[in-house]
């Protein structure tokens, strides 16, 4: 069993002067046994501080942390039943892999040397690093060092894994491979995992749920597709998804969205959704939802192409709409030139609208079937 309950967690740092830095503010999260939760957000959003509080490496300024229903807010790290994997691996250079993996067991348990070796060999077999046990860290590749760091955590048989950007030091191809291996490992072991990353692609592809943080505050927690298709605010909408969502400031007037050199007539059902909303809105549309269109199509919008980035199956084009640069994803089979004039269509069912002042969502895209949503996200992440 490995449940986590974070209640009103706040962490404030003194900057050495008269000011205080609020790293995490009133955070409330419940994590189920065996769940893979990803904390994601930009640098400085409080995700690593939250993880360090869970590990006991930082003491909260207020709030409580419960592991398996027991409050551990002020317990020492070794008494919490958690294991942490750091970004820099933190391997002892003078020890071989076997000793690196068994050192924690030697310091915190009463296991015999033979029992420690059995655990190390078991973990090494799971991670496919048995042939590396007698080598030192300097003889290993980045991916092998990562596996050793994971093995050191696995041998402790923890109830909760805490991982702080463990893949950020790897090259892009190896990072993708290790991402899959980490998911398979977590599923095989069934250990509750809290994983920190600033990479929204990692968050989307790895987590059962993701918690999006900004300036120390929780913006949204939900499944990857919930955060992608039904963002609760403009920040989540812009942070989740690659390329990121396009935004345009508009005014809702007489059933139309009006912007600089931009006018869009809304369907009656969308007008009903906006009945109680502010007239000052932010229009959001994802790049893959922008369609090339014939000028005769309703709500066709004139645009000019600034830059074309061929990606193979998909081409990313940067277009000017009403003086604002939009990103669109189109078929890689189309030949599109820089400075080309064309028309695009923004499907009404795929539009997002946010309150310009608060950033809160007032209209999200219509829900689509689960398998279609997965196919669509995979295309957008290409």
C-alpha positions as CSV (number, residue, x, y, z in Angstrom):
1,X,0.0,0.0,0.0
2,X,1.3,3.4,-0.9
3,X,-1.2,6.3,-0.6
4,X,-0.2,9.9,-0.3
5,X,-2.3,12.8,1.0
6,X,-1.0,16.3,0.9
7,X,-3.1,18.8,2.8
8,X,-2.6,22.6,2.6
9,X,1.1,22.2,2.0
10,X,2.9,25.6,2.0
11,X,6.6,26.2,1.8
12,X,8.0,29.7,2.3
13,X,11.7,30.6,2.1
14,X,13.4,33.7,3.6
15,X,15.4,35.5,0.9
16,X,17.8,36.8,3.6
17,X,16.2,40.2,3.6
18,X,12.7,41.4,4.4
19,X,11.0,39.4,1.7
20,X,9.7,35.9,1.6
21,X,9.5,33.5,-1.3
22,X,6.5,31.3,-1.5
23,X,7.6,28.2,-3.3
24,X,4.4,26.1,-2.7
25,X,1.1,27.5,-1.6
26,X,-1.8,25.6,-0.1
27,X,-1.3,22.5,-2.1
28,X,-3.9,19.7,-1.8
29,X,-3.3,16.4,-3.6
30,X,-4.4,12.8,-2.9
31,X,-2.5,10.0,-4.7
32,X,-3.9,6.5,-4.9
33,X,-1.9,3.3,-4.2
34,X,0.0,2.2,-7.3
35,X,-0.7,5.5,-9.2
36,X,1.8,7.3,-11.4
37,X,1.4,11.0,-10.7
38,X,3.5,13.6,-12.6
39,X,4.1,17.0,-11.2
40,X,4.7,19.3,-14.2
41,X,5.3,23.0,-14.7
42,X,7.9,25.6,-15.6
43,X,11.1,26.2,-13.7
44,X,10.3,27.7,-10.3
45,X,6.7,26.5,-10.1
46,X,7.3,24.5,-6.9
47,X,7.3,20.9,-8.2
48,X,10.8,19.9,-6.9
49,X,10.1,21.6,-3.5
50,X,6.9,19.6,-3.2
51,X,8.8,16.4,-3.9
52,X,11.5,17.3,-1.4
53,X,8.8,17.9,1.2
54,X,7.4,14.4,0.5
55,X,10.8,12.9,0.9
56,X,11.5,14.8,4.2
57,X,14.4,16.7,2.7
58,X,12.5,20.0,3.3
59,X,10.1,20.8,6.2
60,X,6.8,22.5,5.2
61,X,6.0,25.9,6.6
62,X,2.5,24.7,7.1
63,X,0.2,21.8,6.1
64,X,0.5,18.1,6.5
65,X,1.8,15.1,4.6
66,X,0.2,11.6,5.1
67,X,1.7,8.4,3.8
68,X,-0.6,5.4,4.1
69,X,-2.9,7.4,6.4
70,X,-0.1,8.2,8.8
71,X,1.1,11.7,9.2
72,X,4.8,11.9,8.4
73,X,5.2,15.7,8.1
74,X,8.1,15.9,10.5
75,X,9.5,12.4,10.2
76,X,13.0,11.8,9.0
77,X,13.5,10.6,5.4
78,X,14.6,7.1,6.3
79,X,11.4,6.6,8.4
80,X,9.0,7.4,5.6
81,X,9.2,4.3,3.4
82,X,10.0,6.4,0.3
83,X,13.0,6.2,-2.2
84,X,14.1,9.1,-4.3
85,X,15.8,9.2,-7.6
86,X,17.7,12.4,-8.3
87,X,18.4,14.3,-11.5
88,X,22.2,13.9,-11.1
89,X,22.0,10.2,-10.1
90,X,24.2,10.9,-7.0
91,X,26.3,7.7,-7.5
92,X,29.4,7.2,-5.4
93,X,32.4,7.3,-7.8
94,X,34.7,5.2,-5.7
95,X,32.2,2.4,-5.4
96,X,31.2,-0.2,-8.0
97,X,27.6,-0.7,-9.0
98,X,27.0,-3.5,-6.5
99,X,28.2,-1.3,-3.6
100,X,26.3,1.7,-4.8
101,X,23.1,-0.2,-4.9
102,X,23.6,-1.9,-1.6
103,X,24.9,1.1,0.4
104,X,21.5,2.4,1.5
105,X,20.5,-1.1,2.7
106,X,23.7,-1.3,4.7
107,X,23.1,2.0,6.4
108,X,19.4,1.7,7.1
109,X,18.6,-2.0,7.6
110,X,19.8,-5.0,9.6
111,X,20.0,-7.2,6.5
112,X,23.1,-9.5,6.3
113,X,25.6,-9.0,3.5
114,X,24.2,-12.1,1.7
115,X,20.6,-10.7,1.9
116,X,21.8,-7.4,0.6
117,X,23.5,-9.0,-2.3
118,X,20.4,-11.0,-3.1
119,X,18.4,-7.8,-3.3
120,X,21.0,-6.1,-5.5
121,X,21.1,-9.1,-7.9
122,X,17.3,-9.2,-8.0
123,X,17.1,-5.5,-8.9
124,X,19.9,-5.7,-11.4
125,X,18.1,-8.6,-13.2
126,X,15.0,-6.5,-13.4
127,X,16.9,-3.5,-14.8
128,X,19.1,-5.7,-17.1
129,X,22.4,-4.4,-15.6
130,X,23.7,-7.7,-14.0
131,X,26.8,-7.5,-16.1
132,X,27.6,-4.0,-14.7
133,X,27.7,-4.9,-11.0
134,X,31.5,-4.8,-10.8
135,X,32.0,-1.6,-12.8
136,X,32.3,1.9,-11.4
137,X,30.1,4.9,-12.5
138,X,32.8,6.4,-14.7
139,X,32.7,3.3,-16.9
140,X,29.0,3.6,-17.5
141,X,26.9,5.5,-20.0
142,X,24.3,7.9,-19.0
143,X,21.5,5.4,-19.4
144,X,23.4,2.8,-17.4
145,X,24.0,5.3,-14.6
146,X,20.3,6.0,-14.6
147,X,19.4,2.3,-14.2
148,X,21.9,2.0,-11.3
149,X,20.2,5.0,-9.6
150,X,16.8,3.3,-10.1
151,X,18.2,0.0,-8.8
152,X,19.5,1.7,-5.6
153,X,15.9,2.8,-5.0
154,X,14.3,-0.5,-6.0
155,X,16.4,-2.6,-3.5
156,X,14.9,-0.6,-0.6
157,X,11.5,-2.0,-1.6
158,X,9.8,1.3,-1.0
159,X,6.1,2.0,-0.9
160,X,6.6,5.2,-2.8
161,X,9.0,6.3,-5.5
162,X,9.9,9.9,-5.8
163,X,11.7,10.9,-9.1
164,X,13.1,14.4,-9.7
165,X,13.6,14.9,-13.4
166,X,15.6,11.7,-13.7
167,X,15.8,11.8,-17.5
168,X,16.8,15.4,-18.1
169,X,20.6,14.5,-18.5
170,X,20.0,12.0,-21.2
171,X,20.0,12.7,-25.0
172,X,16.6,12.8,-26.8
173,X,16.6,9.3,-28.1
174,X,17.7,7.6,-24.9
175,X,15.2,9.8,-23.0
176,X,12.4,8.3,-25.1
177,X,13.6,4.8,-24.5
178,X,14.0,5.3,-20.7
179,X,10.6,6.9,-20.5
180,X,9.1,3.6,-21.8
181,X,11.3,1.5,-19.5
182,X,10.3,3.6,-16.5
183,X,6.6,3.1,-17.2
184,X,7.0,-0.6,-17.6
185,X,9.0,-0.9,-14.4
186,X,6.5,1.1,-12.4
187,X,3.6,-1.1,-13.8
188,X,5.5,-4.3,-13.0
189,X,6.4,-3.2,-9.5
190,X,3.1,-1.5,-8.8
191,X,4.8,1.1,-6.6
192,X,3.1,4.5,-6.2
193,X,5.3,7.0,-8.1
194,X,5.5,10.8,-7.9
195,X,7.5,12.1,-10.9
196,X,8.7,15.6,-11.4
197,X,9.4,17.1,-14.9
198,X,9.2,20.4,-16.8
199,X,8.7,18.4,-20.0
200,X,5.0,18.3,-20.8
201,X,5.5,15.5,-23.3
202,X,6.9,13.3,-20.5
203,X,4.0,14.3,-18.4
204,X,1.4,13.4,-21.1
205,X,2.9,10.1,-22.0
206,X,3.9,8.8,-18.6
207,X,1.4,9.8,-16.0
208,X,-1.9,8.2,-14.9
209,X,-2.7,11.8,-13.8
210,X,-0.8,15.0,-14.0
211,X,-0.7,17.9,-11.6
212,X,0.1,21.2,-13.3
213,X,1.7,23.8,-11.1
214,X,2.5,27.5,-11.6
215,X,4.0,29.9,-9.1
216,X,3.6,27.3,-6.4
217,X,-0.1,26.9,-6.9
218,X,-2.0,23.9,-8.3
219,X,-3.6,24.9,-11.6
220,X,-5.3,21.5,-12.5
221,X,-5.0,17.9,-11.7
222,X,-6.5,15.2,-14.0
223,X,-5.7,12.6,-16.6
224,X,-3.4,13.8,-19.4
225,X,-6.3,13.9,-21.9
226,X,-8.5,15.8,-19.4
227,X,-5.8,18.5,-19.0
228,X,-5.2,18.5,-22.8
229,X,-8.8,18.7,-24.0
230,X,-10.5,20.3,-21.0
231,X,-8.0,22.8,-19.5
232,X,-9.4,24.7,-16.5
233,X,-7.5,27.9,-17.4
234,X,-5.4,29.6,-20.1
235,X,-2.1,28.6,-18.3
236,X,-2.8,24.9,-18.5
237,X,-4.1,25.2,-22.1
238,X,-0.8,26.9,-23.1
239,X,1.5,24.7,-21.2
240,X,0.1,21.3,-22.1
241,X,0.5,20.3,-25.8
242,X,3.3,20.7,-28.3
243,X,3.3,23.0,-30.3
244,X,1.4,25.0,-27.7
245,X,-2.1,26.4,-28.1
246,X,-2.6,29.6,-30.1
247,X,-4.3,32.5,-28.4
248,X,-6.0,35.7,-29.7
249,X,-7.7,38.4,-27.7
250,X,-11.2,38.9,-29.0
251,X,-14.5,40.7,-28.0
252,X,-17.8,38.8,-28.0
253,X,-20.3,41.1,-29.6
254,X,-23.7,40.2,-31.2
255,X,-22.9,36.6,-31.6
256,X,-19.5,37.2,-33.1
257,X,-15.9,37.1,-31.9
258,X,-14.2,40.3,-33.1
259,X,-10.5,40.9,-33.1
260,X,-8.0,42.9,-35.2
261,X,-8.8,42.0,-38.8
262,X,-10.6,39.0,-37.4
263,X,-14.4,38.2,-37.2
264,X,-15.9,34.9,-36.4
265,X,-19.6,34.1,-36.2
266,X,-20.5,31.7,-33.4
267,X,-23.0,28.9,-33.5
268,X,-26.2,29.4,-31.4
269,X,-25.1,26.7,-28.9
270,X,-21.8,28.4,-28.3
271,X,-23.6,31.8,-27.8
272,X,-25.7,30.1,-25.1
273,X,-22.5,28.9,-23.4
274,X,-21.2,32.5,-23.3
275,X,-24.4,34.1,-22.1
276,X,-23.0,34.8,-18.6
277,X,-19.4,35.2,-19.6
278,X,-17.4,38.4,-20.0
279,X,-17.4,40.0,-23.4
280,X,-13.6,40.3,-23.3
281,X,-12.3,36.8,-24.1
282,X,-9.2,35.0,-25.2
283,X,-9.7,32.6,-28.2
284,X,-7.6,29.4,-28.0
285,X,-7.1,26.9,-30.8
286,X,-4.6,24.1,-31.0
287,X,-2.3,24.0,-34.1
288,X,-3.6,20.6,-35.3
289,X,-7.2,22.0,-35.2
290,X,-6.5,24.7,-37.7
291,X,-7.7,23.6,-41.2
292,X,-6.7,24.9,-44.6
293,X,-9.9,26.0,-46.3
294,X,-11.5,27.4,-49.4
295,X,-12.4,31.1,-49.2
296,X,-16.1,30.2,-49.6
297,X,-16.3,28.2,-46.4
298,X,-18.1,29.9,-43.5
299,X,-15.8,31.8,-41.2
300,X,-12.8,31.2,-43.5
301,X,-10.0,33.4,-42.2
302,X,-7.3,35.0,-44.5
303,X,-3.8,34.2,-43.5
304,X,-0.3,34.6,-44.8
305,X,2.5,32.1,-44.3
306,X,5.7,33.3,-42.5
307,X,7.7,30.1,-42.0
308,X,7.3,26.5,-42.9
309,X,9.0,23.7,-40.9
310,X,8.7,20.3,-42.6
311,X,8.7,17.5,-40.0
312,X,8.0,14.6,-42.4
313,X,4.5,13.4,-41.9
314,X,3.5,16.8,-40.6
315,X,4.6,20.3,-41.5
316,X,4.4,23.1,-38.9
317,X,3.5,26.4,-40.5
318,X,3.6,29.8,-38.9
319,X,0.8,32.0,-40.2
320,X,-0.3,35.6,-39.6
321,X,-3.9,36.0,-38.6
322,X,-5.1,39.5,-37.7
323,X,-1.5,40.6,-37.0
324,X,-0.9,37.7,-34.7
325,X,1.3,34.7,-35.4
326,X,-0.5,31.4,-35.2
327,X,1.1,27.9,-35.4
328,X,-0.7,25.3,-37.5
329,X,0.0,21.6,-38.2
330,X,-0.8,20.4,-41.8
331,X,-0.1,17.3,-43.8
332,X,3.6,16.9,-44.7
333,X,2.5,16.0,-48.3
334,X,1.4,19.6,-48.9
335,X,3.8,22.0,-50.6
336,X,3.5,25.3,-48.9
337,X,5.8,28.2,-49.6
338,X,6.9,31.1,-47.4
339,X,4.8,34.3,-48.0
340,X,2.0,32.2,-49.5
341,X,-1.5,33.6,-49.0
342,X,-4.2,31.1,-48.0
343,X,-7.4,30.7,-45.9
344,X,-7.9,28.7,-42.8
345,X,-10.9,27.5,-40.9
346,X,-11.2,27.2,-37.1
347,X,-13.8,24.5,-36.4
348,X,-16.2,25.8,-33.8
349,X,-16.4,22.6,-31.9
350,X,-12.6,22.7,-31.3
351,X,-12.4,26.3,-30.1
352,X,-11.4,27.2,-26.5
353,X,-12.5,30.4,-24.9
354,X,-11.1,32.0,-21.7
355,X,-12.0,35.0,-19.6
356,X,-9.4,37.6,-20.6
357,X,-9.1,38.9,-17.0
358,X,-9.1,35.7,-14.9
359,X,-7.8,33.2,-17.5
360,X,-10.5,30.8,-16.5
361,X,-12.0,28.6,-19.2
362,X,-15.5,29.5,-20.2
363,X,-15.7,27.1,-23.2
364,X,-13.6,24.1,-24.0
365,X,-13.6,22.0,-27.1
366,X,-16.3,19.4,-27.4
367,X,-15.4,16.0,-26.0
368,X,-14.4,13.3,-28.5
369,X,-14.2,9.5,-28.2
370,X,-11.3,8.1,-26.2
371,X,-9.5,6.3,-29.0
372,X,-10.0,9.3,-31.3
373,X,-8.5,11.6,-28.6
374,X,-5.5,9.4,-28.2
375,X,-4.9,9.3,-32.0
376,X,-5.3,13.1,-32.1
377,X,-2.8,13.7,-29.3
378,X,-0.3,11.4,-30.9
379,X,-0.5,13.4,-34.1
380,X,-0.1,16.6,-32.3
381,X,3.0,15.4,-30.4
382,X,4.8,14.2,-33.6
